[in-house]
Amino acid sequence: MSSKWDIEGLSGNNLEFWEVKMEAILMEIVKKNFG
């Protein structure tokens, strides 16, 4: 079942990578708005 998760790169180890990436992006947004 290589569904849309594989296409979007959210399967397996990539999920952890995306969590870190999204957290970094959120931190940048917070810094811009409230920093």
Residue pairs with C-beta under 8 A, 6 or more apart in sequence:
2 11
5 11
9 18
10 18
